[in-house]
Every structure is written in structure tokens, then in C-alpha cells.
Amino acid sequence: MRLDIQHIRELFPILHQEVNGKPLVYLDNAATTQKPKQVIDALVNYYELDNSNIHRGAHTLADRATRYYENTRTSIKAFVNALETEEIIFTKGTTESINLVAATFGRKFIGKGDEIIISTLEHHSNIVPWQLLCEEKGAVLKVIPINDEGEIIFEAFEKLLTEKTKLVSVVHVSNALGTINPVKAIIESAHKAGAKVLLDGAQSSSHFKVDVQELNCDFFAFSAHKIYGPTGMGVLYGKRELLEAIPPFQGGGEMIKEVTFEKTTFNDIPFKFEAGTPNIADVIAFDKALTFVNELGKENILMHEDTLLEYATDKLSTIKGFIPIGTAKEKVSVLSFLINGMHPFDVGMMLDAAGIAVRTGHHCTQPLMNRLNIEGTVRASFSVYNTMEEIDRLYDSIRKIAKLKNK
């Protein structure tokens, strides 16, 4: 199906404005995607019509809010092809989902001398929780190296696996470079060694189909705001047997069955991990974002984004001084680069003056930048509402910026 991009753009109010006197070109989608009108309307409608706490109320508003809230859980189950809705835990985002696993699975199953494996490509949110856990438990953190193209060296990963490896936690898609990791092979090798696997799906979930049963991962974490949904809402998928085996993350209301001063018994999954009043409005609105994605079709979205990436890479590579960073064979629509002799922040500010929004810096991947011997990059990341004409504007602006340096 050929997507009608102009029609899609009409659904996103934020795109129709000027920034610094120029029509906005939003190319910072790896940081967060923009929200279609139906998602914005769902947020407003909840507060105008259905505002109520969920699960505990007997009145009509509480019943409506609860049904809409749990409908989102059902939609997410289908979105990642989980076996059952009970395997879908609501969190604040990918970061909290990873921290949840570190605090629960880590607390119960990681001990002194045990090993956790991550990769050089990781976002800080998939590094720091494991460092904290290793410091607390006396465990060992190992890191999979990468090649100069930004790809995991799989043979090196296999050599890191031992009988002491308890968890492998890797990014599905690099937020900084766009690299798609060979996660199916990683999971198979990790399971043969007796280890469990967590996938950071913050980037992959927005670009292509994710099937947690086919992948056979043990945990999968992602965020709504990367998939046209609201901020402050995320998901942790976990296999039932693991979620039932690990302790709660936080204590409070909703996650209990019975409380006395002597003892507390905990609720069934998923509620065991959802203490307190949740982010009801954003969860409900995320269902509309998933409907938006499903109606367009992930295959069609991916095809459009891949076309944009190829066009942008080919065109910008003709600019003298343009240096692409991260040239993996398998990539999503992320183009990181440098302009020879210029600091990424300066390039980003000049692009902003032209109305073009990109991300600059280390992208919360400082160890990766250290491996590549750079401070950071300029990152343009494309989504379904971006156009060839916007890439042409990016090209024209970067060409002018590069000429300034070469004068």
C-alpha cells in the first residue's frame, strides 16, 4: 500500500508551524515522535468525560475509564504478540521497565560472581541499572564489542557467554546509529548458556514488527512516546513464569491482595507490578496511537522510512566534509553524521535557525562515542510523516553549513 504522506501530515497539528521564521522540519523522531490528533483528543476526552480512578470504583465513570485503560493492554498484547495480557506491565517508559527488571529479577537471581552481558551500543538506561546491580551484588558486567561500522561482533559475544551468565540485556536497535542488532541469534545463544534475555525495544518498536514469541525474549521494554503516543507511559513484556517468580517492584495500593500489619499477600500479574494510581490518561491515549500505526501498517511505515534513509544518505554523502557515523548493513531510519571540523552542537544550532530540528550530542551513549573516538554526532531521524522535500531542505542547509567551514 502506498501511503498518502500529505494526508498523514494533516493528522499532526505540531507540524504546521514556523520555527525561526521557517516551516518546521522535524527530524528528531528517535528522541520522540509527534502525536496525531486522535491521540491528543483521547487525552482531552479522558479528562473532560471519563476522569476517574480505575479498577476500584463501582460507578459509571470508573467503569468506563477501567475498560478503556485495559483495552490498551489488550492492544499492546497484539502489538508485540504476547501470549496473554497478563504479561503486559505498564511503566513510565523503557528506562523504568529496565530498572524494574534490575530491581526484581536482579534482586532474586543475580548473586556474587554472576555475570550480566550488555553491548557497546547501549543507551545509558541499559548500562547504569546493571552497574548499580553489579556493585550491590558483586556481579560482573561484560560488554560486547562492536566494529567500526557500529555492528556487534557476534563471535566476541559468544565468547563472553559462560555458565555464570545470568542475563543478557541488549538494545534491539541503536538509538545513536540506527543499527539493528541480530537479536534472534543473541537470544538463542544466551538461552543455550542458560541465561535470560532482555531487549531494549525503545527504537525497534516504532519501526518494524515485533513478535516476542517468535523472538523468544524473556523481557521486552519500550515506550509509548516513540510510537506516536504520550510521554510518561511505557511497557514491560515478560514471560509469565518469570513475572510470577520475581518479587514486586514497588509496594502500595493495587499490587496487593490482602494487607495486615503482620503480612501482605501480593496481587496476580500484571497488577503485582503496578502500585498506586497509574498514568491513566496516557495509557488510554496510547491505544489510539497503536490504532494509527496498525491502520497504516508497519510494513508500509518501514518501507517509507527506509526510502527516506536511502535518499538522505545518498544525497548528504555528496557534500564535501560530510562524515556518516554508523554504517551498519542493517539499519532503521537514523542518520548520524559529523561535518568535518565542526562541533555537532554548532551544526545543530545552525540547522535550528533554518527551522530544522535534529538531535546533537552523545545521545545518552557516551561509551559508544568513546569507542568511536568522537564527542558526539548530529542525528537526523525520520518518521512516517517526513518527506523527500524535507530531506532536500536538510541537504541545502548542511551544504551551506559545510561551505562556511571550507571557506
N, C-alpha and C positions, 0 to 999 in steps of 0.2 A: 504494500500500500504506500503510495506517495503522500507524504504529509503536506498539508496546507500550512506552511510556516507562518504566513501572514495572519491567517485566522488564529493560529495558536498564540501569536504575539498579542492579538487583541484581548486575550484572556488574562494578560498580566499588566495590571494598571501601572506598576512602577516603571515599566519600560518606556512609557510615553511621556518623557520629561527631558528637559535640558539640564546638563551639568556643565558649569563654567561656560555657558553660552552655546554649548554644542549638544546635539541629540545624544542621549546616553547610549553607550555601547558597554553592556555589562558582560565582562569576561572573567568573572571571579566565582564561577559556579562550583569549583572544588571546595571553596570555603563555605558557601551556602547558595542554594538555588532560590530564585524568586518564586512568589506564590501566586497561583491563578486565583481569579475572582471567586471561584466556588469554595476555595479553602478559606479565604478571608470572610466570605459570607457565613460559612459554617461557624467560625469563631464568634461573629456578631450574633448570629441566631441563637447560639447556646446561651449567651448572657442575656439576650433580650427575651427569650421564650422558655428556656429549659433549665436555667441556673438552679442547681440543687446538688447536694452531696449524693453519692451513689451507693448502691448495694444495701444501705441500711434503712432507707426510707420506705414508708408504706404508701406515700401519696403519689399522685399522678406525675408531678414534675420529676421526682426521684426515680420513678419507674422509667420515664422517657429517657432521662439522662443515662441511666444504667444500661438500657438497651442500646442506645447509640454508642456508648463507651465500649461495650462488649462486642458490638458489631465490628469495631475496628480490630479487635483481637482476632476475630474470625477472618477478616480481610487479610491481616498480616500472615496468618497461618497459610492461607492460599498463596500469598505473595512469595513466601520462601519455601512453600511446600513442606511445612512441618507436618508431623504425623497427627498432632492433636493441638487444640487451642491451649491446653494447659501447659504446653511447652513454650508459650509466648509470655515473656515477662516485660512489663512496662518499666522504663527507667527514664532518667533525664536526658540520656544520649549515649553515644558509643563509649565515651570516657567512663561514665558511671557503670555501664554494662561490664566493661573490662575490670573496673575496680570491684564490682560485685563478685566476679569470679575469683579475683585475687583474694578477697576477704573471706570467701566461703569455701570454695574448692581448695584454695591455698591453705587456709587455716586447718582444714581437716586432712588433706592428703599430701602436703608438702612438708618434709622434715629436713633435718640436718644432713647435708651431703647430697640431697636430691638435686636434680638438675632441671632447669627451665631453658628452653631454646626460643630465641626471638631472631629477627633478621636486622641487617644494617639499614633496611628501608623503613623501619618503624617510625611512626608518629610518637611523640613523647608520651602520649596516653597509653601506648603499648610498650613502654620502656619503664617509666617511673614506678607504676604499681608493682612490677616484678622486682625491681631493685629494692623497694621497701620490704617486700615479702622475703626476699633473699637475706636482707640484713636481719630481719626479725627471726627467721627460721634457721639461718646458717646454711641456706641452699646456695647453689651455684648458677649464675646466669651465663649462658653461652650465646654467641652471636653468629649467625650465618653470614659469611662474606658475600660481596657482590662483585661483578666485573665492571669494567669502565663504562659499559652501556647502561648500567643500572639494573642488571638482572641477577637474581640469586644464583650462586654457584651450587647446583644441586648435589654434586658429588661431595662437596665440602659439608653440606648439611647432613648427608648420610653418615659421614664420619663422626659428626658430633653426637649422633644418637648412641646412647648406651643403656644398660639395664637400669641406670639411675635416672634416666629421663622420665619425668612425670608429666610434663606439659610442654607442648609446642604452641606458641602464640604468635601468629604472623598476620601481616596485612594482606588482604586479598588483592587490593590494588593500591599502589603507592600514591599518596596524595601529592607528593612533591614532583614525581616524574611521570606518573601515569602507568608505570609498569604493572602488567598483570602477572601475578605470581602463579607458578604451577601447583596450585593448592591441592588438587586431587592427588597428585603424586606425593606431595608432602604429607597429606593425611594418611595415605596408605602406608608409607614408610614409618611414620610415627606410631601408627597402630600396631604394626609388626613388632615394634620395640616395646609395646605396652604402654605408650604414652597417650594422653588425651590431647585434643587439638581445639584451640580457639581461633576463629578467624575474625579479624577486624574488617568488617564489611562496610565501613562508612562510605567508601568510594564505589565499590563494586555494585552495591545495591541500587544505585541511581542509574547505572549504565547498562547492565545486562541481566538476564535472568539468573536468579539464584535458586538452587534446589538443594536444601540442606540434607535431604535424604539421599540424593544422588552423590553429593559430596561426601556424606557420612561424617561431617564435622561434629564435634561434641558440643561446641558453643559457637554462636554466630552473633556478632554485635553490630548494630547500625543505628543511624539517626534519622529522624523524620525530616529535618531541615535540609538534608542533602537530596531529598526526593520530593521537592516542591511542597513540603509540609512545614508546620510551625517549628520554631526553636523550642528547646526545653523538653523535648519528648523523644525518647529512644526505645530501643528494643534489645532484649537479650533472648535469643533462642537457646534452649538447652535440651538435651535428651532427657526424657522423663526420669530414667533411673539415676541420672546424675543429680538432677534438681531435687529429687526426693532424698538423695544421700547426703547432700551438703546442708550446713546449718543456715538459718536466716541471715540476711544481710543487716537489717535494722529491726529494732523492736518498737512496737506501738500498736495502734488500732489496726484492724482489718487483717493483720497477719497472724491473728491468734484464734484458737477455738475456745479456750477457757483459761481464765486467769484467776489465781488465788495468790495470797501472799507467800504461799509455800512453793507453788509450782505453776508453770504456764505450759499449756499444750498448744502447738502451732497449727495453723491452718493448712489446708491442702495447697498444692501448687495450682495456679501461679501466685495465689494470694499470700503465701508464706513469704514472698519477697517484695510485697507491695504495701509497706507500712504507711499508715497515715492517709490523709486526703490527697489523692493523686492530681495530676495535671489534666483535669477532666476535659476542659475546652480544647486543648491542643491535641489530645488523643482523638477526640471526636472529629476535629478538623482534618487530621491526618488521613482519615478514611476517604475524604474527598480527594486528597492528593493521590492516593492509591487508585481510586476510580479514574482519575485523569490519566495516569500512566497506563492503566490497563486498557482504556479506550483507545489510546494512541498505539499501544503495542510496543513492548520493549525492543522487539527486533527492529521495528521502524525507527524508534528513537536512536538505537545504536547505529543503524545504517546512516542516518543523518549526521550524527556526531562524528562518525568515522570519516565521512566525506569532508566535513569541516576541518578535521585534524589534518587530513592529507593535503587539502588545499592550502591551509595555513602553513604547514611545514614546508611544502614545496615553494610557496611564494616568498615566505620570510627568509628562506635559505639563500635566496638570490641577493640579499642585502649584504654589502661589504661590512664586516665586523660582527655579523650575527653568529652567535655560537649556541647551537642547541645543546641542552643538558638533559641526558636521559634519552637514549635512542634504542630502547628495547624493541625487539621484534613484535612483541605482543603488548599493545598499549591501549588505554582509553584516551578520550579527547582532552588530554592535558599537554600543553606545550610549554616547557620550562626553557629559559634561554638567558644568555647574557649578551650585552653589547660590548665589544672589546674596548677595555679601558674605561668603562663607565660603571658606577655603582648601581646596583639594582634599584635602590630607593630613588635615586635621581631619575632613572628611566621611568619608574612608576609614577613619580610626581609629574613628569612632562606628559605622560600619557593621560593622566587625570586632567591636566589642563586642556587636553583635547577631547574631554568627555568620555575617555575610555577607562573603565575600571578593571584593573588587574591586581594580582597579589604580588608583593615583593618580600624578600627576606629568606629566612631558613625554613619557613612553613612548618614549624614545630618538628623539624627533623635535623637537629644540629649534628648528631653523629653521622648522618648520611652526608651532610655538607662537608664535614671534616674528612670523610673518606674521599670525596670528590675534590678536596683541596680548594674549596670556594667558600665565601661567606654566605652566599645565598643566590637566589635566582629571581628573575621576573617570570611569573607564571600566568599564562593565559589559559583558561579552561572553558570549554564550550558545552553548551546545553541545547536542548531541543528547539529553543526559541531564537537561537543565534543564526545569523545569515552570512552568506558569502560577502555581501556588501559591507557588513561589519568587519569582516576579516580584511577587506580591501582598505577600510579606514585604519585598522591596526597597522597594516603594511605601510600605508602612506606616512603615518605618524612615526613609526620606527625608522623608516628610511630617512626622514628629516632629522630625527634624533641622532642617528648614526653619522650623518653628514656633518653635524655640529662637531662631533668628536674628531672627525677626519680632516677638519679644516686646518 
